[in-house]
Amino acid sequence: MISKQVNSVKQALEGIANGMTLLVGGFGLCGIPENAIAHLTTLDVKGLVCVSNNAGVDDFGLGLLLKKRQIKKMVSSYVGENKEFERQMLQGEIEVELIPQGTLAERCRSAKMGIPAFFTPAGVGTEVAQGKEVRSFNDKEYLLEYAVTADFSLIKAWKGDKAGNIVFKGTARNFNQAMCGAAKINVVEVEELVEIGELHPNEIHVPGIFVQRIFKGTHYEKRIEKLTLSE
């Protein structure tokens, strides 16, 4: 079986260049590819289009790339926890495409499954529908949405083997599972990297055929996006 293992995050992200489109897994700060994002901040790449459920917070997640002006466009469903992102958006310094959360997930999953487009009722009659084809099925209107096209997907998993088979833990499965396989090159960082054959087939959430590069990440902070404590 072919090994997909690379020895460092530097090797894993080789080939990322200006203007590329990146799918970035995670929901809030849960299950985000912390090592990949941190390394991107050290690279001289700009003009990125980032497709992610949200845009991190000011000092963590995709917020780190926003702070360094490496992102020219965000494609997201929720962006409310990042003041710097809000500032860039209101000042016209960044392009923003807001997509209903389920539609965004399905656009990624469709790309992964080789489905070029699909119809959905989400967004009909709203700003989301502007410029999109609308068709009626069984007396109900639907929007035509296209699968995403991306150069790289950056995925975070709990455990994986050297063949690229991966397992998520809890809600960290979120957008990671839909995005893994939806790009030309799919990069996975894992907390635990095991030998081929150690994962039980019934435990695997994404098979290695959808993965091109896998590496063991380090120093995960796993921050909580918003923590509220009683007095």
C-alpha positions as CSV (number, residue, x, y, z in Angstrom):
1,M,0.0,0.0,0.0
2,I,1.3,3.4,-0.9
3,S,2.4,5.6,2.0
4,K,1.0,9.2,2.0
5,Q,3.1,10.3,4.9
6,V,5.2,13.4,4.8
7,N,7.6,14.3,7.5
8,S,6.7,17.9,8.2
9,V,4.0,20.6,7.7
10,K,6.5,22.3,5.4
11,Q,6.5,19.3,3.0
12,A,2.8,18.9,3.3
13,L,2.1,22.5,2.1
14,E,4.6,22.5,-0.8
15,G,3.1,23.9,-3.9
16,I,0.7,26.4,-2.3
17,A,1.1,29.7,-4.3
18,N,-0.4,33.1,-4.7
19,G,-4.0,33.2,-5.7
20,M,-4.8,29.6,-4.9
21,T,-8.1,28.4,-3.4
22,L,-7.9,26.6,-0.1
23,L,-10.6,24.5,1.6
24,V,-10.0,24.8,5.4
25,G,-11.8,22.4,7.7
26,G,-13.2,23.1,11.1
27,F,-16.3,24.6,12.8
28,G,-15.5,27.7,14.9
29,L,-12.2,26.7,16.4
30,C,-13.2,23.0,16.7
31,G,-11.2,20.7,14.4
32,I,-9.2,23.4,12.6
33,P,-5.8,22.5,11.0
34,E,-3.8,24.5,13.5
35,N,-0.3,23.4,12.2
36,A,-1.1,24.1,8.6
37,I,-2.6,27.6,9.2
38,A,0.4,28.5,11.5
39,H,2.8,27.5,8.8
40,L,1.0,29.4,6.1
41,T,1.6,32.6,8.1
42,T,5.3,32.0,7.6
43,L,5.1,31.7,3.8
44,D,5.1,34.6,1.3
45,V,1.8,33.6,-0.3
46,K,-1.0,36.2,-0.8
47,G,-4.2,36.6,-2.7
48,L,-5.6,33.4,-1.2
49,V,-9.3,32.4,-1.6
50,C,-10.2,30.6,1.6
51,V,-13.4,28.5,1.8
52,S,-14.3,27.7,5.4
53,N,-17.3,27.7,7.6
54,N,-16.0,30.7,9.4
55,A,-13.0,33.0,9.6
56,G,-11.5,32.1,13.0
57,V,-10.9,34.8,15.6
58,D,-8.6,37.7,15.7
59,D,-5.5,35.9,17.0
60,F,-6.2,32.3,16.0
61,G,-7.3,30.1,13.1
62,L,-7.8,31.9,9.8
63,G,-7.7,35.2,11.7
64,L,-3.9,34.8,11.6
65,L,-3.9,34.9,7.8
66,L,-6.4,37.8,7.8
67,K,-4.1,39.8,10.1
68,K,-1.2,39.3,7.6
69,R,-3.4,40.3,4.6
70,Q,-2.9,36.9,2.9
71,I,-6.5,36.4,2.1
72,K,-8.2,38.3,-0.7
73,K,-11.6,36.5,-0.5
74,M,-13.5,34.5,2.2
75,V,-16.2,32.1,1.2
76,S,-18.0,31.3,4.5
77,S,-21.3,30.8,6.2
78,Y,-20.5,32.6,9.4
79,V,-18.0,35.4,10.1
80,G,-19.2,37.0,13.3
81,E,-16.3,36.4,15.8
82,N,-13.5,38.3,14.1
83,K,-13.2,42.0,14.5
84,E,-10.3,42.4,12.0
85,F,-12.3,40.5,9.4
86,E,-15.3,42.7,10.0
87,R,-13.1,45.8,9.6
88,Q,-11.6,44.5,6.3
89,M,-15.1,43.7,5.0
90,L,-16.6,47.0,5.9
91,Q,-13.6,48.9,4.4
92,G,-13.8,46.9,1.2
93,E,-10.4,45.4,1.7
94,I,-11.6,41.8,1.2
95,E,-14.1,40.1,-0.9
96,V,-16.8,38.1,0.9
97,E,-19.2,35.4,-0.3
98,L,-21.7,34.3,2.3
99,I,-23.3,30.9,1.7
100,P,-25.9,29.0,3.7
101,Q,-24.1,26.5,5.9
102,G,-25.8,23.4,4.5
103,T,-25.2,24.6,0.9
104,L,-21.5,25.2,1.6
105,A,-21.2,21.7,3.0
106,E,-22.9,20.2,0.0
107,R,-20.8,22.2,-2.4
108,C,-17.7,20.7,-0.9
109,R,-19.2,17.2,-0.7
110,S,-20.3,17.4,-4.3
111,A,-16.8,18.3,-5.4
112,K,-15.5,15.3,-3.5
113,M,-18.1,12.9,-5.1
114,G,-17.6,14.3,-8.7
115,I,-21.0,15.9,-8.8
116,P,-20.6,19.3,-10.7
117,A,-23.8,21.0,-9.5
118,F,-27.1,20.5,-7.6
119,F,-30.4,22.2,-6.8
120,T,-31.3,23.4,-3.3
121,P,-34.2,25.4,-1.8
122,A,-31.9,27.2,0.6
123,G,-31.6,30.9,-0.3
124,V,-34.5,31.1,-2.7
125,G,-36.0,34.7,-2.6
126,T,-32.9,36.1,-0.8
127,E,-29.7,37.9,-1.8
128,V,-28.1,34.5,-2.1
129,A,-30.2,33.8,-5.2
130,Q,-28.9,36.8,-7.1
131,G,-27.5,35.8,-10.5
132,K,-28.3,32.1,-10.0
133,E,-30.5,29.8,-12.0
134,V,-33.9,29.0,-10.4
135,R,-35.9,26.0,-11.4
136,S,-39.2,24.6,-10.1
137,F,-39.6,21.0,-9.0
138,N,-42.9,19.8,-7.7
139,D,-44.2,23.4,-7.4
140,K,-41.2,24.4,-5.3
141,E,-38.3,26.7,-6.4
142,Y,-34.7,25.7,-6.1
143,L,-31.3,27.4,-6.8
144,L,-28.6,25.9,-8.9
145,E,-25.4,25.7,-6.9
146,Y,-22.0,24.5,-8.2
147,A,-19.5,22.3,-6.5
148,V,-16.4,24.1,-5.2
149,T,-13.1,23.9,-7.1
150,A,-10.0,24.2,-4.9
151,D,-6.3,23.6,-5.2
152,F,-5.7,22.4,-1.6
153,S,-7.8,21.2,1.3
154,L,-6.4,21.5,4.8
155,I,-7.9,18.9,7.1
156,K,-7.6,18.2,10.8
157,A,-8.2,14.6,12.0
158,W,-7.7,12.9,15.3
159,K,-6.0,9.7,14.1
160,G,-4.7,8.5,10.7
161,D,-2.5,5.8,9.2
162,K,0.4,6.2,6.8
163,A,-1.9,5.2,3.9
164,G,-4.1,8.3,4.6
165,N,-7.1,6.6,6.2
166,I,-8.4,8.9,8.9
167,V,-10.6,9.0,11.9
168,F,-12.2,12.1,13.4
169,K,-13.2,12.6,17.0
170,G,-16.7,14.0,17.9
171,T,-17.8,17.2,16.3
172,A,-14.4,17.8,14.8
173,R,-15.7,15.7,11.9
174,N,-17.8,18.8,10.8
175,F,-16.6,20.3,7.5
176,N,-13.4,18.2,7.5
177,Q,-15.1,15.1,6.3
178,A,-16.9,16.9,3.4
179,M,-13.8,18.8,2.4
180,C,-11.3,15.9,2.5
181,G,-11.2,14.8,-1.2
182,A,-12.8,17.9,-2.6
183,A,-9.5,19.6,-3.7
184,K,-6.7,18.6,-6.1
185,I,-4.4,18.1,-3.2
186,N,-5.8,17.0,0.2
187,V,-3.5,17.5,3.2
188,V,-4.4,16.0,6.5
189,E,-2.8,16.7,9.9
190,V,-3.4,14.2,12.7
191,E,-2.7,14.0,16.4
192,E,-1.8,10.4,16.1
193,L,-0.2,8.7,13.1
194,V,-0.2,4.9,13.2
195,E,1.0,2.1,11.0
196,I,-1.0,0.8,8.0
197,G,-3.4,-1.8,9.3
198,E,-3.8,-0.5,12.8
199,L,-7.1,1.2,12.2
200,H,-10.2,-1.0,12.1
201,P,-11.9,-0.6,8.7
202,N,-15.2,0.1,10.4
203,E,-13.7,3.0,12.3
204,I,-12.4,4.9,9.3
205,H,-14.3,8.0,8.4
206,V,-12.4,9.0,5.2
207,P,-10.4,6.4,3.2
208,G,-6.9,7.1,2.1
209,I,-7.9,7.3,-1.6
210,F,-9.1,10.9,-0.8
211,V,-5.8,11.9,0.8
212,Q,-2.5,12.9,-0.9
213,R,-0.4,14.0,2.1
214,I,-0.7,13.2,5.8
215,F,1.6,14.3,8.7
216,K,1.6,14.3,12.5
217,G,0.8,17.7,14.0
218,T,2.1,19.1,17.3
219,H,1.3,21.5,20.0
220,Y,-2.5,21.7,19.6
221,E,-4.1,24.5,21.6
222,K,-7.7,23.5,20.8
223,R,-9.1,26.8,21.8
224,I,-12.7,27.5,22.7
225,E,-14.1,30.2,20.4
226,K,-16.2,31.9,23.1
227,L,-16.0,31.0,26.8
228,T,-18.7,32.4,29.1
229,L,-18.4,31.8,32.9
230,S,-20.9,32.5,35.6
231,E,-19.9,34.7,38.5
